[in-house]
Amino acid sequence: MTSRPSLARKLGLADAVFIGLGSMIGAGVFAAFTPAAHAAGNGLLIGLVVAAVVAVCNALASAQLAAVYPESGGTYVYGRRVLSPWWGFLAGWSFVIGKTASCAAMALTFAFYAAPAGWERPVAVAAVVGLAAVNYRGVTRTAALTRVIVVVVLLALAVAVAAGGSIIGGPAGFAEATDPGGLLAGGGYGILQSAGLLFFAFAGYARIATMGEEVRDPERTIPRAIVIALAITVVVYGIVAVTLLGVLGPDGVASSVAPLADTVRASGWDWAAPLVRLGAAAASLGALLALFAGIGRTTLAMAREGDLPSWLASVHPKFSVPHRAEVVLALVVSVLVLTVDLRGAIGFSSFGVLLYYFVANVAAFHQPAAERRYPRALQVLGAVACVILVATLPPVGIAVGVGVLLVGAAYRIASMRGTART
């Protein structure tokens, strides 16, 4: 095993909250409502509540674990420490592979909003390289840029909601969007599928936990940051969802490539459409920036334990970042951006994230009484809900997710055999 130079603890509570917000109020708010409406219509509002409940259970499990294991790697570390190395590996592998695909998807989504036609892939690669350079220079620069991005995104969402609110018609429009008949029209399966897809947009609080080695007073800061960031995100998503359904209706949301931009146009606020596009582009960059940080730290943790090549565990002596892991990640994402279009990878990403949090709930359930902060019933609910939501994801997403797990298991078995021979 290689030596383990530590990352520097430079992040405070506000930094951690903004990193969580940058991860959750990212491109998901601009992209996840369309497939959710296709699955459940107005019932996506129920799906949103379900996704939020599952997210709360998972977030509290992560907070409880992070208070005891304030290290880089998040659930990968928790699974290893509390359960077994195999549990940790499955969580870490799912996270690294699934979120690497999400990085490519976020880069392409940014380019879709920001680049001239025909220049999407080069612009996406430029975004990857630029954000990788920010991450490489240290976590404080990552946090500072995230603050700016989050403010831009929230302003764009506020304009879109105000535009939609101007034509919904007040309480009557709200009543139509939340009519019980419409809410249940998609059926139970459709609602659960929408919840699984919308969970993709909530999952960013993991980034706070994966950066546990860089947070000051982590036993106190990480749980507080996770809860605050998730609470703000739930409120924002709820307001946006009701606005979209009230203006476009479920069929309009389901058929829209850019529902927030369409909401602004439907309101007659044409001047605001560029601002919404700017917000969508910024949201994609914010999600991409947070993903780079989270994947880099999880890769560092896995390399430290020998579950990935040990040379990836190197920490830069000046900037205190996992620099080799971040360079490799930027190269891999750039290749993906240039060769495939992963903007439709929400189902696959949700599979990996739900498995990741299933492991977190199981690990938190097995913590001893002295380490517990929340009732075990919440972890049981979280674990069961993760399994149910995985089962309702689109079949292609499930198939790809299972394939990734099998490849990962084969890699680890081969690696363990190679180590045993030496």
Secondary structure, DSSP 8 states (H G I E B T S, - for coil): ----------B-HHHHHHHHHHHHSSTHHHHTHHHHHHHHGGGHHHHHHHHHHHHHHHHHHHHHHHHH--SBTTHHHHIIIII-HHHHHHHHHHHHHHHHHHHHHHHHHHHHHHS-TT-HHHHHHHHHHHHHHHHHT-HHHHHHHHHHHHHHHHHHHHHHHHHHHHHHTTHHHHHHHT-HHHHTTTHHHHHHHHHHHHHHHHGGGHHHHHBGGGBSSHHHHHHHHHHHHHHHHHHHHHHHHHHHHHHHHHHHHHH-SSHHHHHHHHHT-GGGHHHHHHHHHHHHHHHHHHHHHHHHHHHHHHHHTTSS-GGGG---TTT-S-HHHHHHHHHHHHHHHHH---TTTHHHHHHHHHHHHHHHHHHHHTS-GGG--S-HHHHHHHHHHHHHHHHTS-HHHHHHHHHHHHHHHHHHHHHHHHHHH-
